[in-house]
Each structure stands twice: as structure tokens, then as C-alpha cells.
Amino acid sequence: MRKQAGFTLMEVLFTLMVAGILVGVGAPSFKTSVQNSRLVTQANDLLALLLYARSQAVLAGSNAVICASNNQTSCSGSNWASGYLVCQPDCSVPANILRVQTALSGSNTLTNTATVSPNTITFAPTGAPTNGGNFYFDLCDSRGASYGRAIYIYTAGQPRISTTVGKLMDGTTALTC
């Protein structure tokens, strides 16, 4: 008698059951990894543009502006999550636009908590913001403030990202998303 090769129906069903359990357990953690990665990427993108605007102000010896932009062609609106751009010396002329950041993905929110001129930050040739002191940006997703990221611009102009998830730079104050 010849031995047949292949799998029995029971072996196939058992394998599919084990695979289904593994996928069911792994899928939620994969979603969390994607959300965390998106927040980190968006925080780093904002940090890079802030550093770029500051360095352009210092290198060119003239003001550089980063502002909220709903249309990616001018400073418009107050929703930073809709996009933002870097201009020099100002954003009144489209030719002055140096960099553009499109809207955030994943329904994430980005708010500037500054009380003075929250829609525009202007870096002077010294590298310091001309329109006030410290700025906080709160970057959050659908999970809320406890998973958010804080981006901070010091009075001297140096931008930083908080190392503690869900907290401001001091590590104790929670974000307000």
C-alpha cells in the first residue's frame, strides 16, 4: 500500500485555529505600535521644521516664520494639525515659503498653547522667538493626553521634545489635549 502525502482536515483546522488565536492576540499590539510610531514621527517632523526655521533665521540674518496653514500656501487658520509652513522673512509672498508640512494623518491633533500669537512663531536672527517666551505644542491622537507628545520651545529658541510620554518638559504636568 502506498503512503499518501498531505494534511488531514483535522490538522488544517487545528493550524487555522492556532493562527487565528495568534493574529487575534497580536493585532491590538500592532495597532498600538503604529499609533506610537505615527506620534513620534509627527513630533520629530515638527521639531525638524522648528530647528530648520531657527537655523535659517541665524544663517540668513533675518526673521524666519513658522505658522499654521490650512492651505499650505499662506499663514491661514489656527489649526496646526491642518499643516504648517516655514517662510523667510515673512509669509506674505508665496516665494518666501521655504518648507511646507501637510496635514497630520491619523486624526491627530496639534495645539500651540502659547497665549501670545499662538498661530505664528517668528525666530529672530539671534535664534530666539520674537513673539514671546516659551511655547508648548501638544501632539495627541485618539487615545488622549496620556499617550501624547509635548514639543517645547525655550525662550532662547531651542526646541525640544519631552522625554516623558503624556507629560510636559517638567515631567509632572500632564498634556491638555
Backbone as a ProteinNet text record, in pm:
[ID]
protein_1_A
[PRIMARY]
MRKQAGFTLMEVLFTLMVAGILVGVGAPSFKTSVQNSRLVTQANDLLALLLYARSQAVLAGSNAVICASNNQTSCSGSNWASGYLVCQPDCSVPANILRVQTALSGSNTLTNTATVSPNTITFAPTGAPTNGGNFYFDLCDSRGASYGRAIYIYTAGQPRISTTVGKLMDGTTALTC
[TERTIARY]
82.3	0	88.8	45.4	121.9	82.5	180.9	151	116.5	5	-37.6	26.7	59.9	119.3	11.3	24.1	-71.4	-113.7	-212.7	-261.2	-404.6	-439.2	-577.9	-658.2	-787.7	-876.7	-857.1	-838.6	-817.4	-689.1	-583.5	-457.3	-471.2	-541	-561.3	-645.4	-753.8	-840.5	-766.9	-687.5	-610.6	-509	-441.9	-344.6	-411.9	-527.2	-601	-648.2	-689.1	-733.1	-615.9	-501.4	-383.5	-342.5	-343.2	-308.1	-406.6	-535.6	-637.2	-616.1	-581.4	-555.7	-434.1	-328.5	-207.2	-234	-310.1	-344.6	-432.4	-527.6	-615.4	-541.1	-437.7	-357.8	-261.7	-205.4	-103.8	-157.5	-278.7	-331.9	-345.2	-399.3	-408.7	-272.9	-172.8	-41.8	20.9	-10.6	39.3	-23.5	-152.4	-220.3	-156	-125.2	-59.9	78	151.2	283	271.5	171.8	150.8	116.4	27.5	-9.4	109.8	187.1	306.1	406.9	427.9	521.9	475.8	345.7	292.6	315.1	289.3	310.3	456.9	545.6	688.7	734.4	688.7	726.8	677.2	551.8	496.2	563.4	597.4	670	808.6	876.5	1008.4	1001.4	895.5	878.3	863.3	782.1	765.5	896.7	963.7	1092.9	1191.2	1195.6	1287.4	1255.1	1126.5	1090.9	1119.8	1100.1	1134.7	1285	1363	1509.1	1552.4	1486.7	1517.5	1487.3	1369.3	1332.5	1430.7	1467.1	1562.1	1698.5	1745.8	1877.7	1875.9	1764.4	1753.4	1758.5	1694.5	1697.6	1840.4	1912.2	2050.4	2141.3	2131.4	2218.8	2195.4	2067.5	2036	2040.4	2039.6	2041.2	1910.9	1800.6	1668.8	1565.7	1451.5	1347.5	1305.3	1268.5	1208.2	1080.9	977.2	845.1	800.9	741.7	669.8	527.4	430.4	291.8	195.8	77.8	-29.4	-81.1	-114.6	-161.1	-264.7	-384.4	-490.1	-474.3	-405.9	-397.4	-255.1	-156.9	-16	42.1	-21.3	31.6	45.7	-14.1	-4.9	-37.5	-3.6	-41.5	-191.6	-264.3	-409.5	-464.1	-561.8	-624.9	-542.7	-596.8	-530.6	-508.6	-542.8	-531.6	-397.7	-303.4	-171.2	-177.3	-277.9	-291.2	-324.8	-374.8	-406.2	-281.6	-171.1	-45.7	20.4	146	220.2	333	387.5	493.9	598.5	715	827.3	851.2	860.5	882.5	996.1	1054	1156.4	1159	1155.2	1147.3	1004.6	903.2	764.2	685.7	560	479.6	382.8	400.9	308.2	328.4	445.5	476.2	501.4	429.6	449.9	595	672	811.8	897	848	921.4	905.7	817.5	792.8	911.5	969.8	1086.3	1049.4	959.9	918.2	769	706	563	542.1	459.7	419.1	268.8	227.7	85.7	16.4	-114	-195.5	-148	-166.1	-129.2	-223	-170.3	-252.5	-300.8	-396.2	-443.6	-535.5	-595.8	-684.8	-614.8	-485.3	-409.4	-431.4	-414.8	-431.2	-297.5	-276.4	-155.5	-199.5	-178.9	-220.1	-100.9	-97.3	4.3	-59.1	-3.4	-63.8	-15.5	53.8	101	-17.7	-8.4	-115.9	-94	30.8	62.6	92.4	17.1	39	53.5	-51.5	-39.2	-33.3	-63	-65	64.6	154.4	279.1	393.6	506.1	628.3	732.8	790.1	892.4	1026	1125.2	1260.4	1340.5	1406.1	1492	1627.8	1711.1	1846.1	1932	1891.9	1962.9	1922.4	1813.5	1762.4	1652.1	1624	1519.3	1386.1	1275.4	1144.3	1122.2	1067.9	1044.1	910.5	819.8	684.9	656.4	742.5	712.7	812.3	777.7	866.9	848.7	814.1	809.9	682.6	697.2	584.5	575.9	454.6	429.6	338.2	374.7	285	244.4	116.6	67	22.9	81.8	50.6	-16.7	-141.4	-217.3	-291.9	-327.2	-409.8	-539	-611.4	-742	-733.6	-616.4	-600.9	-594.2	-578.6	-579.9	-442.3	-444.8	-324.1	-219.6	-262.2	-165	-67.1	-98.5	-7.3	55.9	21.1	64.6	211.7	256.1	393.4	390.5	487	499.1	624.2	608.6	721.9	730.5	847.8	867.2	972.5	946.4	1045.9	1084.5	1210	1259.3	1267.8	1279.5	1289.3	1407.1	1515.6	1632.5	1610.8	1503	1470.5	1495.4	1558.4	1590	1465.1	1421.1	1306.2	1349.6	1263	1289.9	1160.7	1172.1	1057.5	1069.1	959.2	959.3	996	1076	1117.3	1015.5	919.3	817.3	687.1	638	513.7	398	316.9	199.8	226.4	351.7	387.9	461.5	456.7	534.2	680.1	762.8	907.6	943.6	863.5	895.9	869.4	802.4	778.8	666.5	604.8	498.2	363.1	360.4	236.5	186.4	62.2	4.4	-30.1	-31.5	-70.1	-219.5	-258	-401	-440.9	-494.1	-535.1	-685.8
-115.5	0	124.6	221.1	344.6	444.4	509.4	610.1	741.6	802.6	928.4	1046.5	1148.1	1269.2	1375.3	1463.8	1573.3	1587.2	1671.9	1700.3	1652.4	1611.9	1573.4	1699	1687.8	1800.7	1850.2	1759.7	1797.7	1879	1841.6	1914.4	2055.7	2068.9	2200.6	2288.5	2236.5	2314.1	2355.8	2267.1	2299.8	2410.1	2401.7	2504	2638.8	2641.7	2766.7	2825.1	2737.6	2785	2850.3	2787.4	2843.7	2975.4	2980.6	3104.9	3216	3183.2	3283.4	3339	3254	3299.8	3391.3	3355.4	3438.1	3574.4	3577.7	3705.3	3788.7	3725.8	3797.3	3859.5	3794.2	3847	3954.8	3937.9	4030.3	4156.9	4155.7	4271.7	4395.7	4389	4510.8	4573.6	4492.1	4549.5	4610.2	4557	4615.4	4752.6	4766.1	4895.3	4998.4	4958.8	5048.8	5090.3	4997	5028.3	5128.9	5112.8	5206	5344.1	5353	5482.8	5549.8	5473.9	5530.8	5579.7	5502	5540	5666.8	5677.9	5797	5920.9	5911.4	6026.1	6067.4	5971.8	6002.4	6067	6013.9	6069.8	6213	6237.7	6372.5	6470.7	6426.7	6513.2	6546.5	6446.9	6470.6	6560.9	6548.3	6636.6	6781.9	6805.8	6942.4	6994	6911.3	6951.3	6988	6907.2	6934.9	7068.3	7098.3	7226.3	7343.8	7327.5	7434.7	7460.6	7354.5	7370	7432.1	7391.9	7447.5	7597.4	7637	7779.1	7859.6	7807.1	7877.2	7890.9	7783.8	7790.7	7883.7	7886.7	7978.6	8123.3	8153.1	8289.6	8329.7	8238.7	8269.2	8280.2	8185.1	8184.3	8303.5	8337.6	8446.2	8583.4	8586.3	8713.7	8789.4	8717.1	8781	8686.8	8742.6	8663.9	8544.6	8436.7	8319.7	8288.2	8254.1	8234.2	8090.6	8031.5	7905.7	7932.2	7894.1	7928.2	7817.7	7818.5	7726.9	7764.9	7663.4	7688.9	7584.5	7632.1	7541.9	7505.6	7592	7570.5	7544.2	7542.8	7518.5	7619.4	7734.7	7840.4	7973	7983.9	8106.7	8075.7	8169.3	8154.5	8176.8	8071.5	8081.2	7984.6	8030	7945.1	7932.6	7855.6	7837	7690	7601.7	7458.3	7407.6	7386.7	7339.3	7199	7120.3	6985.1	6985.7	7098.3	7110.2	7134.5	7161.5	7185.3	7312.5	7329.5	7448.6	7467.9	7588.8	7619.1	7710.6	7709.4	7794.4	7895	8023.9	8131.6	8220.6	8295	8391.5	8503.8	8626.5	8683.1	8686.5	8674.1	8667.9	8581.1	8558	8467.2	8540.1	8670.6	8746.2	8719.2	8671.7	8643.2	8492.4	8424.2	8279.3	8238.8	8325.9	8293.4	8283.4	8336.8	8331.9	8199.2	8112.5	7984.5	7891.1	7843	7755.2	7607.4	7575.8	7437.5	7433.7	7322.1	7303.2	7167	7163.9	7038.1	7022.8	6912.8	6889.3	6847	6828.4	6793.7	6663.6	6655.7	6536.1	6421.4	6302.4	6185.1	6121.8	6032	5958.2	6036.4	6143.2	6227.6	6280.9	6301.4	6353.3	6503.8	6555	6697.4	6757.5	6882.2	6956.1	7095	7128.8	7259.6	7333.1	7462.8	7551	7618.8	7601.2	7654.4	7794.9	7860.7	7997	8092.1	8189.9	8288.2	8406.8	8434	8543.4	8483.3	8522.5	8480.3	8328.1	8252.7	8107.3	8046.1	8123.7	8068.7	8092.5	8172.7	8208.2	8215.5	8159.7	8174.9	8235.4	8345.1	8413.3	8403.6	8348.8	8341.2	8460.2	8529.9	8643.5	8592	8679	8637.9	8583.4	8611.7	8557.1	8412.4	8366.2	8231.2	8225	8336.6	8340.7	8380.8	8332.8	8375.9	8523.2	8596.6	8739.4	8766.6	8671.3	8697.2	8625.5	8643	8590.5	8486.7	8430.2	8336.7	8193.8	8110.8	7967.5	7924.3	7827.6	7772.2	7622.9	7574.6	7431.1	7389.1	7281.5	7216.2	7083.3	7054.1	6925.2	6845.4	6728.6	6640.3	6515.8	6491.7	6380.3	6304.6	6180	6100	6062.2	5966.1	5929.7	5868.7	5827.8	5767.6	5871.9	5999.6	6105.6	6152.2	6237.9	6306.9	6214	6103.3	6015.7	5950.2	5951.8	5896.7	6006.4	6132.6	6242.9	6278.1	6366.9	6415.9	6567.9	6621.2	6765.2	6814.7	6921.1	6987.3	7126.3	7164	7285.8	7372.5	7502.6	7597.3	7689.9	7684.3	7767.2	7913.8	8001.5	8144.8	8176.9	8102.4	8124.3	8070.5	7992.4	7944.3	7797.2	7727	7585.6	7499	7431	7340.5	7203.1	7139.8	7007.4	6928	6795.9	6707.7	6649.4	6648	6590.9	6443.1	6399	6259	6170.7	6231	6155.2	6160.1	6044.1	6036.4	6088.7	6176.5	6229.7	6342.4	6387.8	6493.2	6606.5	6724.9	6837.5	6817.8	6913.9	6901.8	6879.6	6933.4	6916	6774.3	6692.8	6553.8	6530.9	6637.5	6620.5	6667.7	6771	6828.4	6750.1	6708.5	6632.3	6725.8	6669.4	6744.4	6778.2	6877.9	6913.8	6896	6780.5	6751.8	6764.6
0	0	0	-77.8	-91.2	15.8	73.9	175.3	106.2	146.6	85.7	157.6	81.5	137.9	149.2	247.2	263.3	408.1	429.8	565.1	577	695.7	719.6	747.8	740.6	767.2	910	1004.1	1143.9	1160.9	1093.8	1103.3	1047	936.2	875.2	966	1021	1109.5	1237	1292.8	1412.7	1383.2	1269.9	1230.2	1211	1145.9	1125.9	1259.3	1351.8	1482.7	1557.8	1558.3	1626.9	1560.7	1427.6	1356.8	1390.2	1396.7	1431.9	1571	1665.2	1802.4	1805.4	1737.1	1733.9	1670.4	1561.6	1497.1	1589.1	1656.8	1749	1865.3	1911.5	2021.9	1971.6	1853.1	1802.1	1739.6	1686.2	1614.4	1701.7	1824	1904.7	1936.2	1964	1994.5	1869.4	1752.9	1628.1	1605.7	1635.6	1621.7	1714.1	1836.3	1930.2	1879.2	1822.1	1766.5	1652.6	1567.2	1456.3	1509.7	1609.6	1666.6	1733.5	1809.1	1874.3	1771.3	1667.9	1562.2	1491.6	1465.5	1399.6	1484.9	1616.2	1705.4	1709.9	1720.7	1726.3	1596.3	1484.5	1354.1	1339.5	1376.3	1363.3	1458.8	1577.3	1671.4	1616.2	1561.5	1504	1380.8	1300.6	1184.5	1228.7	1332.1	1382.1	1439.9	1517.8	1574.3	1463.8	1357.6	1246.6	1180	1159.9	1098	1189.6	1319.3	1413	1412.6	1413.8	1407.3	1275.5	1167.7	1036.2	1032.2	1081.4	1081.8	1165.4	1279.2	1366.2	1299.3	1237.6	1173.5	1052.3	979.1	865.1	911.4	1024.4	1077.5	1113.1	1174.8	1215.6	1093.4	999.4	882	790	767.8	674.8	742	873.8	944.3	932.5	909.7	904.7	965.4	1002	1066.3	981.3	1048.7	985.3	1062	988.9	1047.4	1026.3	1128.3	1113.3	1161	1078.8	1110.3	1069	1131.6	1094.7	956.8	877	741.1	701.1	671.6	625.4	478.4	401.9	256.8	206.4	291.5	259.7	160	146.2	60.5	133.8	252.7	331.1	476.9	564.9	705.2	714	739.3	742.8	846.1	919.5	1018.5	1144.9	1236.8	1365.5	1398	1304.9	1330.2	1279.3	1370.1	1333.9	1274.9	1311.7	1258	1109.5	1057.4	914.4	830.4	894.7	825.4	873.9	837.7	875.1	775.8	776	680.1	740.4	677.6	718	607.1	644.2	546.9	596	500.2	536.9	435.4	470.5	604	659.7	572.2	617.5	519.3	548.3	465.3	373.3	355.5	271.2	122.4	84.2	-56.4	-70.9	-162.5	-177.4	-205.6	-268.2	-298.2	-171.6	-60.8	64.9	138.4	91.6	159.1	134.7	243.5	235.2	248.7	339.1	363.2	393.9	358.2	382.3	447.9	550.2	614.7	594.3	534.5	510.6	640	631.6	747.8	812.9	941.9	1016.6	980.8	977.7	948.4	1078.2	1065.8	1181.6	1273	1225.8	1307.4	1432.3	1423.9	1536.9	1548.9	1670.8	1696.3	1736.9	1698.9	1735.7	1776.8	1902.7	1951.8	2009.3	1982.6	2038.5	2158	2275.2	2396.9	2431.9	2340.2	2366.4	2375.2	2464.1	2476.5	2383.9	2348.2	2256.7	2120	2019.9	1882	1869	1903.5	1900.8	1760.6	1656.2	1520.5	1444.3	1499.6	1431.5	1532.2	1494.5	1573.9	1481.4	1522.9	1443.8	1516.6	1447	1502.6	1451.5	1543.1	1509.6	1463.1	1405.9	1365.5	1480.6	1603.4	1719.8	1748.3	1685.4	1708.6	1811.8	1876.9	1979.1	1917.2	1971.6	1921.6	1952.2	1855.4	1875.2	1941.1	1934.8	1984.6	2116.1	2211	2342.9	2388.9	2501.9	2566.8	2522.8	2615.9	2593.6	2521.6	2431.6	2357.9	2385.1	2402	2410.7	2297.3	2230.6	2136.8	2200.2	2198.4	2244.1	2122.2	2101.6	1989.5	2045.6	2006.9	2063.1	1954.4	1986.4	1896.2	1968.7	1915.1	1969.6	2109.4	2153.4	2286	2396.7	2361.7	2461.5	2504.7	2605.8	2650.7	2711.8	2769.5	2836.6	2739.4	2609.1	2508	2422.3	2447.2	2363.6	2379.9	2295.6	2296.7	2312.7	2385.4	2404.8	2334.6	2257.4	2192.4	2254.7	2298.4	2375.3	2308.1	2303	2252.2	2366.8	2406.3	2515.1	2472	2570.5	2544.8	2453.7	2463.8	2378.4	2237.4	2216.6	2083.4	2059.1	2151.6	2132	2148.3	2041.3	2055.1	2105.5	2183.3	2239.9	2245.4	2248.8	2269.1	2409.1	2481	2614.9	2608.2	2701.9	2704.8	2775.8	2844.8	2916.2	2838.4	2797.9	2720.9	2805.5	2745	2812.9	2909.6	2918.9	3014.3	2943.8	3005.2	2954.8	2992.4	2958.9	2980.1	3127	3219.8	3361.7	3410.2	3328.3	3363.5	3461.6	3512	3609.3	3558.8	3478.5	3430.3	3308.9	3312.8	3202.6	3085.4	2966.5	2847.7	2853.9	2775.1	2764.5	2618.6	2588	2450.2	2435.3
[MASK]
+++++++++++++++++++++++++++++++++++++++++++++++++++++++++++++++++++++++++++++++++++++++++++++++++++++++++++++++++++++++++++++++++++++++++++++++++++++++++++++++++++++++++++++++++

